[in-house]
Amino acid sequence: MDLQDVGLLILLSILWGGAYFFAGVAVKELPPLTVAAVRVSVAAATLLPFFWYLGYSMPESLSEWFPFIGMGLLNNAIPFALIFAGQLNITVGLSSIINAMTPLFTVLVMAGFKEERLTLYRVIGVLLGVVGVAVLRGFEVGYSAAQTLGVALCLAAALSYSFAALWGRRFLAGVPAMKSATCQLLCSTLIMGVIATIVDQPWRLPMPSQVTLLSLLALAVFGTALAYIVFFKILVRAGASNVMLVTLLIPVTALFLGNIFLDELIRFKEIAGALVIAIGLLFIDGRIINRITGRT
C-alpha cells in the first residue's frame, strides 16, 4: 500500500464510521429492513447521474448482471440487514467494533479459496488488530440473550463482507469503481425493496422525524454512494485483504470524530487500542517489519 492507498483507507474509515452512527439513529424509528432498502435505493439514485455522465452502460444480459447481483447480496443486502438488526440490541460502537473481525475472516476466506497466501505476518497483524479493538471496547461480561443475538448478527455480517471481498476479486476485477458501485446498488435495491415491502409494509409505518430522514440521507449519500466508490478503488489498487483493513480503523475514527464534534473524552484504553491496531497494520503491510527483520 502506498500513501494514496493509505489516504483512501482513512477516508473510507471516516465515511463508514459515520454510517454506523447514522444507521443507529435511523433504526430507533424504522425497521432494519426498511433502513437497508432506503440506504441502497437512495445511494443508487445518487450515483446514477454520474454513471451516465461518465459514459458507462448497463449490463445487457443476465450473465453480465450476475457479478453485480452476487456483490449486491454479499456486500449490501445481507450485511446491512444483519448489522441494522443487531443494532436493535447492541450499541453503535460495539457493532462497529465487531465488524473489525472482517479482515480476519477475509484473510482466512482468501486463503481457503487460494486467492491470497496466508503468511505469518498477515495472521499476526490481523490478530493484533482484533486485540486492539477489544482494548478499545474494554472487556465486559454478562451479555443478555438479546445482546448475544446482536453480537452474532454483526459477526455474520462481517463474514458476509469477507465473502464479498472474495467475490469482488474473482468477478469484478478490472471493472471501473463507478460501474461496480452503481450496478451492485441497483441489484440490492431490487432485492431489499421486495423484502422490505413484504416484511415491513413501509406504507403502514408512521412518518419518521426530520432527524431520522437526515440520518438516512447522510447514510445513503456519504456512507454508501461515496464510500463504495472509494472501496472499489482500494480493492483494485491494493487487494481484498488490504481494503478490509478499514474495519480496524472505523472504531478509531469514531473515537476521534466523537472527541472533535461531541467533546467525548479519549481515555487510556482508546489510545492503547489505537497503538495496537497501528502495529497490526504494520504487520499486515509487511514492508516496515521486513526492513526491521532484514528480510526482502
N, C-alpha and C positions, 0 to 999 in steps of 0.2 A: 504494500500500500504506500503510495506517495502522498505528498502534502495535500493535493487536491482530493484524493480519496478520503483522507482524514477529515478535511473540512466538510465534505459532503456527509460523512458519517455523523459529525457533530450536528449539522443542520437537520438531518433526519431524526436524530435523537430529540431535538427540540420540538419538531413537528409532531412526532409520535408521543412524546412526553405530554404535550398539551392535549393530544387526542384522548388520552386516558382520563384526564380531568374533565374535558367537555362531555365525554360519554358518561362519566359518573354523575354529572349534573342531569343529563337527559333521562337516564333510567330511573330517576326519582319520580318522574311523572309519566313516562311512556314505557310500554313493554319492550324487552330487549330485541325481539324480532323486528318490531316496527322501527326502533332506533337504527338497527343494522340496515333495514331496507331504505330508510331515508338517507343514511350515510352514503351508501353506494350509488343511489339514484341521483342525488344532488351532485356528488363528485363526478359521475359520468357526464351529467349535463354541463358541468363546469369545464371539462376537458374537451367536449365535442367541438366547440367553435375553433379551438386551437388545432385540433386534429384535422379538421377540414382546411383550415388556413394553411397548414404546413403541407398540404397536398397528399395526405395519406388516404388510402381507400380501405373500405371494409372488406373482410374476407367474403368470398363469393360462394363457398360450399361448406357443408357440414365438416368435412375433413380439415378445412382451413380454420374453422371456428373451434375445433376440438382442443387445441392447446390452450386457448383462452377460456374455454368452459372449465377445464381442469384447474387452471390457475384461479379463476373466479371462485370456485368451490374451496380450494385449499388455502387460498391467501385472503379471501374476503368473507364469503358466506359462512363457512364453518367457524373460523376463529372469532369473527366479530360476534356472532350469536353466542358462542360459548363464553367469551370474556364479558359481554354485557350481562348475561345471565349470572355469571359468577359475581359481578359487582353488586348484585342484589344482596349478597350475603357477606362480602368482604369489602375492605376499603379499596379506593382507587390506587393508593400507594402500594398495597400488598399485591394487587392484581398486576401492576407493572413490574414488581419485583419477581413474582412467579414467572412472568414472561421472559425473565433473564435465563430461564432454562433452555430457551430456544437454541442458542449456539451449541450447547452440549448435545441436544437432540440432533441438531444439524450435522455436527461432526460425525456422530455415530451413524446417522442415516446415510450420509455421503460415503462413509467407509463401508457400510453394509452393502451398498449398491455399487461399490467400486468406482465411484466418481472422483473421490479425493483420498489421498493416502492419510491414514491415521498415524500421525507422528507423535512422539512422546511430548514434544513441546506443545502441540495443539491440545492434547489431553490435559497437561499440567495447566496451561493457560486458561482453558475453559473452566476447569475445576476451581482455579483461583478466582475467576470471575464470579462463579456461583457463591463461593465463600464470601466474597466481597459484598454481594447484595444481601446475603444473610446477615452480615455485620451491620449493614445499613438499616435493616429492619429491626434487628435485635431478636433475641430468642424468646419466644413466647410459647406457653403450653396451655392445654385446656381448651382447645377449639371445640365449639359446639358442632352438632351434626350439620347444621346449615353452613357454618364456616368451612367445614371439611369438604362439603359439596362444592362450595365456591372455589376452594383451592384446586379440587380435582378438575373442575370445568376449565379453569385457567391453564392448568397443566396440559389438558387435552388440546387447548388452543395452541399452546407452544409447540406441541408435537405436530399439529396441522401445519403450522408455519414452517417447520423443518422439512416436511414433505413438499411444501410449496417451493422451497428453495431447490430441492431436487428436480421437481417438475420444470421449473424455470430454466434450470441448467440444461435439461435434456430437450425441451420442446420450444423454448423461446430464445435460445442463443442466437444472437445476431439480429433479433427483432428490435426496431427502434423503441426507446423507452416510452415515447408518447403513444405509440400504437399498442404496446403491451398493456400500459396502464388503462387506456381508454377501452379497449376491447374486453379486457377481463372485468372491468367495472360494469360494462353493458351486460355481460353474461350474468354477473352476480346480481345486478338489478332485476333481471327477469326472474332469477331463482328466488331471491329474497322477497320480491314483490308478490309472487304467487303464495309463498309460505306464510308471509305476514298477513296477507289478505284472508287466507283460510283460517289461520290460528287466532289472530288478534282482532280481526274485523275492525280496522282502524277508524272507519267512519262512525263507529259507535263510541269512540273514545272522546273524553272532554277535550276542549281546546287547550293546548299547553300554554304555559306562561311565556312571556316575552324572553325571559332568561333562558328557558329551555329551547325556544326557537333559535335564539342567537347561538347557543351552545351547539345545536345541530348544524347550523350553518358553518361555524368555525371547524367543527369536527369533519364535515364533508369537504370543505374547500382547502383548508390548510392541513388538517390531519389525515386527509385521504388523497385528494387530487394531486396537490403539490408533492405530498410525501411519496406517492408512488412513482412519480417521475424521477425523484432523487433515488428512490430504492432501486429501480431498474437500471439507472445509470451506474450505481455502485456495483450491482450484480454483474453487469457486463465488464466493468473495468477491473474489479478486484476479486470476483468469485463469490460463490454462495456462502461459504463459511464466514468470510470477512464481512459481508453485508449483514449477517445475523448478529454480529458483534454489537449492533446498535441497541439490542435488547439489554446489554450490560450497561450501556450509557444512559438509558432512559431514566432509571431511578436517580442517578447522579444529577442529570439535567433537571429533573423535577425538584430536587432539593435546592439547587441554586436559583431556579426560577421562583420558588416559594420564598427564598430569602430576599430576592430583589423586589418582587412585586407584592408579597404578602407579609413581609417582615418576619418570616419564620426563622427561628434560631437554627444554626447549624452546629450540632453537638459533636463531641469527640468521635462517637461511633460513625457518624457520617463521613468525617474526614478519614478515619481509618478504613472504612469500606471503600471509599474512593481510591485510596492508595493501593489497596489490594486489587481492585479492578484494573487500575492502571498497570500494575505488574503483570496481571494476567494477559492484558492486551499485548504487552511486550513479548510475552512467551509465544502467543499465537502468531504474531507477526514474525518473530524469529530472528530478524536481522541483527538487532542490538545484542540479543543473547548469544548469537553466533560469534559476534565480534568479541564479546567478553570471554567466551569459552575458547576462542581461537579456531572455530570451525568455519568452513566456507560454504 
